[in-house]
Amino acid sequence: MATTEECYSTQLIDGDGTFNDIGTESFIKEIKLAECGLSYAVVSIMGPQSSGKSTLLNHLFYTNFREMDAFKGRSQTTKGIWMAKCSGIQPCTLVMDLEGTDGRERGEDDTAFEKQSALFALAVSDIVLINMWCHDIGREQAANKPLLKTVFQVMMRLFSPRKTTLMFVIRDKTRTPLENLEPVLREDIQKIWDSVPKPQAHKETPLSEFFNVEVVALSSYEEKEELFKEQVANLRQRFFHSIAPGGLAGDRRGVVPASGFLFSAQQIWKVIKENKDLDLPAHKVMVATVRCEEIANEKYAGFTANESWCLLEEAVQSGPVAGFGKKLNSILYTSLSEYDAEATYFDEGVRSSKRKLLEEKLLQLVQPAHHSMLGHLRSGTLEKFKEAFEKALNDGEGFSVAARNCTESYMALFDEGYEDAVIELSNWDSSKVRDKLRRDIDAHVDSVRAAKLSELTSSYEAKLNEALSGPVEALLDGANDDTWPSIKKLLQRETESAVSGLSNALSGFDMDEKTKEKMLTGLKDYARGVVETKAREEAGRALIRMKDRFSTLFSHDSDSMPRVWTGKEDIRAITKTARSASLKLLSVMAAIRLDDNVDNIENTLTSALVDTKNNAAITDRSITTFESLASSTWEQVPPAKTLITPVQCKSLWRQFRSETEYTVTQAISAQEANKRNNNWLPPPWAIVALVVLGFNEFMTLLRNPLYLGVIFVGFLIIKALWVQLDISGEFRNGALPGILSLSTKFLPTVMNLLRKLAEEGQMPATNNSQTNQAVASKSFQNGSTRSNMSSSASSGITAAGNENEYSSSTKEE
């Protein structure tokens, strides 16, 4: 390719008919033809070889086509088809210099290539210059007649051709005025048109339907060069704004946008070379299809590589992006507007269909990002809803009010966010995402409602459990006739309180009455269940409770003081009372009595287990009295309300009697031992005998008071030994054990008493009086419980005896 200032040229088709793809593409890029849109024109020139075509073009359009050297003779200068950009003419004008016709170099192939190049020129050109000699006008065998026949013949091979301007350039004009030459030329052209075979559809079609015929005349370049240049300069002015309405270019219906010119030219030449008829409308659609698709692919590739889109796509993966829809819409509209700008001159149908496909591809590309944005928007809205809902509940707002307000508020917030993220080109339905958010919100509200209701119910159940368990246990522990009425009253009071509180709490949940009543009924059932469960637990410990009650009543008096079996107590009556109380406890725990039903459990147990006159009667009536307990159910008591069956009561009573029998036996033994210990004096007759028989000894003591002192001292010693050795206590368990025990304790006790007396005798006289007073006082206190005749000496002996006993027991250990 050669260039001179602003003129660029290249060989479009070489002499062998090969299209110069690379060179032409480079040429089009160099002249920036793609930017012209439809604002360009194509001019071609054809005519006999060596008729000055290149010379005319160089002077007319300031091109640099190779010209013939007249000194070397006439020969072929232009081979194939050359193209150049005209300098200084607006709009952009391309000029094609065709190989001359009738050349001797091509020989027989001249006709074939001549027709191909002529057809190509008519298909792509807006203006066709036909260079002809002035002296050929009016001649039957003129050199231009075969050329015109060729032009008209190939025109028939174009389906629906556009109207092309044929400008006949008369070269080497003679003195004959143009006004006289033009009619003759037009007449020759019409004759040639009429002689050309036409399809049936164009038999009567005039020449003016296919061509605008223009005639210009130029003087000889060699003889009148200055005049020639002046005439060419005037002609050049006609090519300015040639595509404007009324301009030289004429009809431009089939013009191909500049960006598709190269592809269009390639395909046209390909069809011509294959010797096929050239359907220009179909070719126009084909060119538009290919080019629009190329443009769409370029814009799609440009969109995928767009930095703003890449940053937006990356950002939306990690979280919501503010202004997502606005930013993405801007990028999309930019790509589509660029497509529209480049494809605007192509066939509208093709352009629109390819634009729609581009839109679909772009939307398909951005849809995952849009889905991610909606996902972030949905999840973010849901989290905000949860926080706001929890805060509203913590602030004391009613559940239903909080749920309704928060739901409306955050659904509106989602709608606002969606409006910010909407893709205007798409008709994507966001209802699924919105419905999913609504379902998530409703599910969260339901879960929180369930949790709150469960928490509320658990709270009142815990209160009921605390309010009922302890009191019920205490009431059952002190079982009596008022136990179950008290439990029933307690249950009713606490249940009403809990149900009232729960009912007030549920008013904020906007529940239907059926559900609310179900929950309140459940709470009532729970309260009753707490009582029944506690009753069953206590029934499982009935035997322990019975033994505890028996032990309490049997071993303690009415003042709750431990009972001492002195022999005056009626053990039989006490035992009967304690057993009756235990049986009362058993009858109370035998069944649940929360209803108003009346039963005879207590009477049955009393008549079967307690109302017997004596042991013989028990034996005689064992069959008849226990028959009422030979059952697994109580009369008038449902099995569900039974805690201890009659058979179990019978078994428990037997076990109770056997385990408390030992306590009664021990009490009887203690009472008998106490009686024996209190009867240590001899019988009355023995006392009378001693008085009668010992009268003389008594009188002797009266006559000699010294004996009384010895006897008194001896009494004190014996009394001290009695107390220290606890003789009455030792003999309580029998004579032999008492003798054996006393034999081991007697000597150490005596030795301790003597040692104590010796120690007190050695004390200083000054302290003697004080010691005697203290000892006397102590002796008086100790002896007051046993004898009013105790003295300080006996008190000292008693203290010594205590030490001796302790020492003896220590040694034994």
Backbone hydrogen bonds, N-H to C=O, Kabsch-Sander energy under -0.5 kcal/mol:
donor,donor_aa,acceptor,acceptor_aa,energy
2,A,9,S,-0.7
4,T,7,C,-2.0
7,C,4,T,-2.8
8,Y,85,K,-0.5
9,S,2,A,-1.5
10,T,83,M,-3.0
12,L,10,T,-0.7
12,L,81,I,-1.8
13,I,81,I,-2.1
14,D,18,T,-2.2
17,G,14,D,-1.9
20,N,12,L,-2.9
21,D,19,F,-1.6
24,T,20,N,-2.2
25,E,21,D,-2.5
26,S,22,I,-2.3
27,F,23,G,-2.3
28,I,24,T,-2.6
29,K,25,E,-2.1
30,E,26,S,-2.3
31,I,27,F,-2.1
32,K,28,I,-0.6
32,K,29,K,-0.6
33,L,28,I,-2.2
35,E,32,K,-1.0
36,C,33,L,-2.3
37,G,34,A,-0.6
39,S,36,C,-2.4
40,Y,38,L,-2.0
41,A,92,C,-2.2
43,V,94,L,-3.6
44,S,127,I,-2.5
45,I,96,M,-1.9
46,M,129,L,-2.9
49,Q,101,T,-2.3
51,S,48,P,-1.2
56,L,52,G,-2.3
57,L,53,K,-2.5
58,N,54,S,-2.6
59,H,55,T,-1.9
60,L,56,L,-2.7
61,F,57,L,-3.2
62,Y,58,N,-0.8
63,T,57,L,-0.7
70,A,68,M,-0.8
72,K,69,D,-1.7
73,G,70,A,-0.9
79,K,77,T,-0.5
81,I,13,I,-2.8
82,W,97,D,-2.2
83,M,10,T,-3.4
84,A,95,V,-2.0
85,K,8,Y,-2.9
86,C,84,A,-0.5
86,C,93,T,-3.0
87,S,61,F,-2.1
92,C,39,S,-0.8
94,L,41,A,-3.2
95,V,84,A,-2.8
96,M,43,V,-3.2
97,D,82,W,-2.5
98,L,45,I,-1.7
98,L,96,M,-0.7
99,E,80,G,-1.1
101,T,47,G,-2.0
107,G,103,G,-1.0
109,D,106,R,-1.5
110,D,107,G,-1.5
111,T,108,E,-0.6
113,F,109,D,-2.2
114,E,110,D,-2.6
115,K,111,T,-2.4
116,Q,112,A,-2.2
117,S,113,F,-3.1
118,A,114,E,-2.2
119,L,115,K,-2.7
120,F,116,Q,-2.3
121,A,117,S,-2.5
122,L,118,A,-2.5
123,A,119,L,-1.9
124,V,120,F,-1.8
125,S,121,A,-2.0
126,D,42,V,-2.9
127,I,42,V,-1.9
128,V,165,T,-3.1
129,L,44,S,-3.7
129,L,127,I,-0.6
130,I,128,V,-0.5
130,I,167,M,-2.7
131,N,46,M,-2.6
131,N,129,L,-0.7
132,M,169,V,-2.3
134,C,171,R,-1.9
136,D,133,W,-1.2
137,I,134,C,-1.4
139,R,136,D,-1.6
142,A,139,R,-1.0
145,K,142,A,-0.9
147,L,143,A,-0.5
148,L,144,N,-2.4
149,K,145,K,-2.5
150,T,146,P,-2.3
151,V,147,L,-2.4
152,F,148,L,-2.7
153,Q,149,K,-2.6
154,V,150,T,-2.5
155,M,151,V,-1.4
156,M,152,F,-0.8
156,M,153,Q,-0.8
157,R,154,V,-1.3
158,L,155,M,-1.4
159,F,157,R,-0.7
159,F,278,L,-1.7
164,T,162,R,-0.6
164,T,210,F,-1.9
165,T,126,D,-1.9
166,L,164,T,-0.6
166,L,212,N,-3.0
167,M,128,V,-2.7
167,M,165,T,-0.7
168,F,166,L,-0.7
168,F,214,E,-3.4
169,V,130,I,-2.3
169,V,167,M,-0.7
170,I,168,F,-0.8
170,I,216,V,-3.4
171,R,132,M,-3.1
171,R,169,V,-0.7
173,K,218,L,-2.6
180,N,177,P,-1.0
181,L,177,P,-1.5
182,E,178,L,-2.9
184,V,180,N,-0.8
185,L,181,L,-2.4
186,R,182,E,-2.8
187,E,183,P,-2.4
188,D,184,V,-2.3
189,I,185,L,-2.5
190,Q,186,R,-2.5
191,K,187,E,-2.2
192,I,188,D,-2.3
193,W,189,I,-2.3
194,D,190,Q,-2.6
195,S,191,K,-1.9
196,V,192,I,-0.9
196,V,193,W,-0.6
202,H,199,P,-1.5
203,K,200,Q,-1.2
205,T,202,H,-0.7
209,E,206,P,-1.4
210,F,207,L,-1.8
211,F,207,L,-2.2
212,N,164,T,-2.2
213,V,211,F,-0.6
214,E,166,L,-3.3
214,E,212,N,-0.6
216,V,168,F,-2.7
218,L,170,I,-3.3
224,K,220,S,-2.1
228,F,224,K,-2.7
229,K,225,E,-2.7
230,E,226,E,-2.2
231,Q,227,L,-2.8
232,V,228,F,-2.6
233,A,229,K,-2.2
234,N,230,E,-1.8
235,L,231,Q,-2.3
236,R,232,V,-2.4
237,Q,233,A,-1.1
238,R,234,N,-0.6
238,R,235,L,-1.3
239,F,236,R,-1.7
240,F,237,Q,-1.1
241,H,90,Q,-3.4
242,S,239,F,-1.1
244,A,241,H,-1.2
247,G,244,A,-2.8
249,A,242,S,-2.6
250,G,247,G,-0.7
255,V,252,R,-1.2
258,A,37,G,-3.2
260,G,257,P,-1.9
261,F,258,A,-1.3
264,S,260,G,-2.7
265,A,261,F,-2.9
266,Q,262,L,-2.4
267,Q,263,F,-2.5
268,I,264,S,-2.6
269,W,265,A,-2.4
270,K,266,Q,-2.1
271,V,267,Q,-2.4
272,I,268,I,-2.5
273,K,269,W,-2.7
274,E,270,K,-1.5
275,N,272,I,-1.7
276,K,271,V,-2.1
278,L,157,R,-1.2
279,D,277,D,-0.7
280,L,159,F,-0.6
280,L,278,L,-1.1
283,H,279,D,-2.8
284,K,280,L,-2.9
285,V,281,P,-2.0
286,M,282,A,-2.6
287,V,283,H,-3.0
288,A,284,K,-2.6
289,T,285,V,-2.8
290,V,286,M,-2.6
291,R,287,V,-3.0
292,C,288,A,-2.7
293,E,289,T,-2.0
294,E,290,V,-2.5
295,I,291,R,-3.1
296,A,292,C,-2.8
297,N,293,E,-2.6
298,E,294,E,-2.5
299,K,295,I,-2.6
300,Y,296,A,-2.5
301,A,297,N,-2.8
302,G,298,E,-2.7
303,F,299,K,-2.3
304,T,300,Y,-2.4
305,A,301,A,-1.6
306,N,303,F,-1.0
310,C,306,N,-2.4
311,L,307,E,-2.6
312,L,308,S,-2.3
313,E,309,W,-3.0
314,E,310,C,-2.3
315,A,311,L,-2.5
316,V,312,L,-2.2
317,Q,313,E,-0.7
317,Q,314,E,-0.5
318,S,314,E,-0.7
318,S,315,A,-0.9
319,G,315,A,-0.9
324,F,321,V,-1.3
325,G,420,D,-1.7
326,K,420,D,-0.7
327,K,323,G,-2.6
328,L,324,F,-2.8
329,N,325,G,-2.8
330,S,326,K,-2.0
331,I,327,K,-1.9
332,L,328,L,-2.7
333,Y,329,N,-3.0
334,T,330,S,-1.9
335,S,331,I,-2.1
336,L,332,L,-2.6
337,S,333,Y,-2.7
338,E,334,T,-2.1
339,Y,335,S,-2.0
340,D,336,L,-3.0
341,A,337,S,-2.4
342,E,338,E,-1.9
343,A,339,Y,-2.8
344,T,340,D,-0.9
346,F,343,A,-1.5
351,R,347,D,-3.3
352,S,348,E,-2.9
353,S,349,G,-2.3
354,K,350,V,-2.7
355,R,351,R,-2.2
356,K,352,S,-2.4
357,L,353,S,-2.1
358,L,354,K,-2.5
359,E,355,R,-2.8
360,E,356,K,-2.5
361,K,357,L,-2.6
362,L,358,L,-2.8
363,L,359,E,-3.0
364,Q,360,E,-2.6
365,L,361,K,-2.0
366,V,362,L,-2.4
367,Q,363,L,-1.5
370,H,366,V,-2.5
371,H,367,Q,-3.1
372,S,368,P,-2.6
373,M,369,A,-2.5
374,L,370,H,-2.6
375,G,371,H,-2.7
376,H,372,S,-2.9
377,L,373,M,-2.7
378,R,374,L,-3.0
379,S,375,G,-2.9
380,G,376,H,-3.0
381,T,377,L,-2.3
382,L,378,R,-2.4
383,E,379,S,-2.4
384,K,380,G,-2.4
385,F,381,T,-2.5
386,K,382,L,-2.4
387,E,383,E,-2.4
388,A,384,K,-2.8
389,F,385,F,-3.0
390,E,386,K,-2.5
391,K,387,E,-2.4
392,A,388,A,-2.5
393,L,389,F,-2.2
394,N,390,E,-2.5
395,D,391,K,-1.9
396,G,393,L,-1.4
397,E,392,A,-2.3
400,S,508,G,-2.9
402,A,398,G,-3.0
403,A,399,F,-2.9
404,R,400,S,-2.6
405,N,401,V,-2.8
406,C,402,A,-2.6
407,T,403,A,-2.2
408,E,404,R,-2.4
409,S,405,N,-2.5
410,Y,406,C,-2.6
411,M,407,T,-2.1
412,A,408,E,-1.9
413,L,409,S,-1.7
414,F,410,Y,-1.9
415,D,411,M,-2.2
416,E,412,A,-2.2
417,G,413,L,-2.3
418,Y,414,F,-2.8
419,E,415,D,-2.3
420,D,416,E,-1.6
421,A,417,G,-1.1
422,V,418,Y,-0.9
424,E,422,V,-0.7
426,S,423,I,-1.2
430,S,428,W,-0.7
434,R,430,S,-2.7
435,D,431,S,-3.3
436,K,432,K,-2.4
437,L,433,V,-2.4
438,R,434,R,-2.6
439,R,435,D,-2.7
440,D,436,K,-2.6
441,I,437,L,-2.9
442,D,438,R,-2.9
443,A,439,R,-2.8
444,H,440,D,-2.6
445,V,441,I,-2.9
446,D,442,D,-2.8
447,S,443,A,-2.6
448,V,444,H,-3.0
449,R,445,V,-3.1
450,A,446,D,-3.0
451,A,447,S,-2.7
452,K,448,V,-3.5
453,L,449,R,-3.2
454,S,450,A,-2.7
455,E,451,A,-3.0
456,L,452,K,-3.2
457,T,453,L,-3.2
458,S,454,S,-3.0
459,S,455,E,-2.4
460,Y,456,L,-2.2
461,E,457,T,-2.7
462,A,458,S,-2.8
463,K,459,S,-2.2
464,L,460,Y,-2.6
465,N,461,E,-2.9
466,E,462,A,-2.6
467,A,463,K,-2.9
468,L,464,L,-1.9
469,S,465,N,-2.4
470,G,466,E,-0.6
472,V,468,L,-2.7
473,E,469,S,-2.4
474,A,470,G,-2.5
475,L,471,P,-2.9
476,L,472,V,-2.6
477,D,473,E,-1.9
478,G,474,A,-1.8
479,A,476,L,-1.1
483,T,480,N,-1.4
486,S,482,D,-2.2
487,I,483,T,-2.5
488,K,484,W,-3.0
489,K,485,P,-2.4
490,L,486,S,-2.8
491,L,487,I,-3.1
492,Q,488,K,-2.5
493,R,489,K,-2.4
494,E,490,L,-2.7
495,T,491,L,-2.5
496,E,492,Q,-2.3
497,S,493,R,-2.0
498,A,494,E,-2.5
499,V,495,T,-3.1
500,S,496,E,-2.3
501,G,497,S,-2.2
502,L,498,A,-2.8
503,S,499,V,-2.5
504,N,500,S,-2.1
505,A,501,G,-2.1
506,L,502,L,-2.3
507,S,503,S,-0.7
507,S,504,N,-0.6
508,G,505,A,-1.0
509,F,506,L,-1.9
510,D,507,S,-0.7
511,M,506,L,-0.5
516,K,512,D,-2.4
517,E,513,E,-2.8
518,K,514,K,-1.8
519,M,515,T,-2.1
520,L,516,K,-2.4
521,T,517,E,-2.5
522,G,518,K,-2.2
523,L,519,M,-2.1
524,K,520,L,-2.2
525,D,521,T,-2.7
526,Y,522,G,-2.2
527,A,523,L,-2.5
528,R,524,K,-2.4
529,G,525,D,-2.5
530,V,526,Y,-2.6
531,V,527,A,-1.8
532,E,528,R,-2.7
533,T,529,G,-3.2
534,K,530,V,-2.5
535,A,531,V,-2.6
536,R,532,E,-2.4
537,E,533,T,-2.3
538,E,534,K,-2.6
539,A,535,A,-2.4
540,G,536,R,-1.7
541,R,537,E,-0.6
541,R,538,E,-0.9
542,A,539,A,-1.6
545,R,541,R,-2.5
546,M,542,A,-2.8
547,K,543,L,-2.3
548,D,544,I,-2.5
549,R,545,R,-2.6
550,F,546,M,-2.7
551,S,547,K,-2.8
552,T,548,D,-2.5
553,L,549,R,-2.6
554,F,550,F,-2.9
555,S,551,S,-2.3
556,H,552,T,-0.9
557,D,561,M,-2.5
560,S,557,D,-2.0
563,R,555,S,-3.4
565,W,563,R,-0.5
566,T,564,V,-1.5
571,I,569,E,-1.1
574,I,570,D,-2.6
575,T,571,I,-2.8
576,K,572,R,-2.3
577,T,573,A,-2.6
578,A,574,I,-2.6
579,R,575,T,-2.6
580,S,576,K,-2.5
581,A,577,T,-2.3
582,S,578,A,-2.0
583,L,579,R,-2.8
584,K,580,S,-2.2
585,L,581,A,-2.0
586,L,582,S,-2.2
587,S,583,L,-2.5
588,V,584,K,-2.2
589,M,585,L,-2.2
590,A,586,L,-0.6
591,A,588,V,-0.6
592,I,641,K,-3.0
604,T,600,N,-2.3
605,L,601,I,-2.7
606,T,602,E,-2.8
607,S,603,N,-2.8
608,A,604,T,-1.9
609,L,605,L,-2.6
610,V,605,L,-0.5
610,V,606,T,-2.1
611,D,606,T,-2.6
612,T,610,V,-2.4
618,I,614,N,-2.1
619,T,615,N,-2.1
620,D,616,A,-2.8
621,R,617,A,-2.6
622,S,618,I,-0.5
622,S,619,T,-0.7
625,T,621,R,-3.0
626,F,622,S,-0.9
627,E,623,I,-0.5
629,L,626,F,-1.0
630,A,627,E,-1.4
631,S,629,L,-1.8
637,V,634,W,-1.4
641,K,638,P,-1.2
642,T,638,P,-0.5
642,T,639,P,-1.0
643,L,590,A,-2.4
644,I,590,A,-2.4
647,V,631,S,-1.4
649,C,645,T,-2.6
650,K,646,P,-2.4
651,S,647,V,-2.2
652,L,648,Q,-3.0
653,W,649,C,-2.7
654,R,650,K,-2.0
655,Q,651,S,-2.3
656,F,652,L,-2.8
657,R,653,W,-2.9
658,S,654,R,-2.3
659,E,655,Q,-2.1
660,T,656,F,-1.8
661,E,657,R,-1.2
662,Y,658,S,-0.5
664,V,660,T,-1.7
665,T,661,E,-2.4
666,Q,662,Y,-2.7
667,A,663,T,-1.9
668,I,664,V,-2.3
669,S,665,T,-2.5
670,A,666,Q,-2.6
671,Q,667,A,-2.3
672,E,668,I,-2.4
673,A,669,S,-2.6
674,N,670,A,-2.3
675,K,671,Q,-2.0
676,R,672,E,-2.3
677,N,673,A,-2.4
678,N,674,N,-1.8
679,N,675,K,-0.8
679,N,676,R,-0.7
687,I,683,P,-1.8
688,V,684,P,-2.5
689,A,685,W,-2.1
690,L,686,A,-2.4
691,V,687,I,-2.1
692,V,688,V,-2.5
693,L,689,A,-3.1
694,G,690,L,-2.1
695,F,692,V,-1.0
698,F,694,G,-2.0
699,M,695,F,-2.1
700,T,696,N,-2.1
701,L,697,E,-1.9
702,L,698,F,-1.6
703,R,699,M,-1.9
704,N,700,T,-1.6
707,Y,704,N,-1.2
708,L,704,N,-0.6
709,G,705,P,-1.7
710,V,706,L,-2.2
711,I,707,Y,-2.9
712,F,708,L,-2.7
713,V,709,G,-2.6
714,G,710,V,-2.8
715,F,711,I,-2.6
716,L,712,F,-2.4
717,I,713,V,-2.5
718,I,714,G,-2.7
719,K,715,F,-3.0
720,A,716,L,-2.8
721,L,717,I,-2.6
722,W,718,I,-2.6
723,V,719,K,-2.5
724,Q,720,A,-2.8
725,L,721,L,-2.8
726,D,722,W,-1.0
727,I,722,W,-1.2
730,E,726,D,-2.3
731,F,727,I,-2.1
732,R,729,G,-0.8
733,N,730,E,-0.7
734,G,731,F,-1.1
738,G,734,G,-1.3
739,I,735,A,-2.6
740,L,736,L,-2.3
741,S,737,P,-2.1
742,L,738,G,-2.4
743,S,739,I,-2.1
744,T,740,L,-1.0
745,K,741,S,-1.1
746,F,742,L,-2.1
749,T,745,K,-1.6
750,V,746,F,-2.2
751,M,747,L,-2.4
752,N,748,P,-1.9
753,L,749,T,-1.9
754,L,750,V,-2.3
755,R,751,M,-2.3
756,K,752,N,-1.9
757,L,753,L,-2.1
758,A,754,L,-2.2
759,E,755,R,-2.1
760,E,756,K,-2.1
761,G,757,L,-1.7
762,Q,758,A,-1.1
763,M,760,E,-0.9
767,N,764,P,-0.5
768,N,765,A,-0.7
769,S,765,A,-0.9
771,T,767,N,-2.9
772,N,768,N,-3.2
773,Q,769,S,-2.4
774,A,770,Q,-2.8
775,V,771,T,-3.3
776,A,772,N,-3.0
777,S,773,Q,-2.7
778,K,774,A,-2.9
779,S,775,V,-3.1
780,F,776,A,-2.3
781,Q,777,S,-2.2
782,N,778,K,-2.8
783,G,779,S,-2.4
784,S,780,F,-1.3
785,T,782,N,-0.6
786,R,783,G,-0.7
787,S,783,G,-4.1
790,S,787,S,-0.8
795,S,791,S,-2.0
796,G,792,S,-2.0
797,I,793,A,-2.4
798,T,794,S,-2.6
799,A,795,S,-2.3
800,A,796,G,-2.6
801,G,797,I,-3.0
802,N,798,T,-2.0
803,E,799,A,-2.0
804,N,800,A,-2.6
805,E,801,G,-2.5
806,Y,802,N,-2.3
807,S,803,E,-2.8
808,S,804,N,-2.9
809,S,805,E,-2.7
810,T,806,Y,-2.0
811,K,807,S,-2.3
812,E,808,S,-2.5
813,E,809,S,-1.9
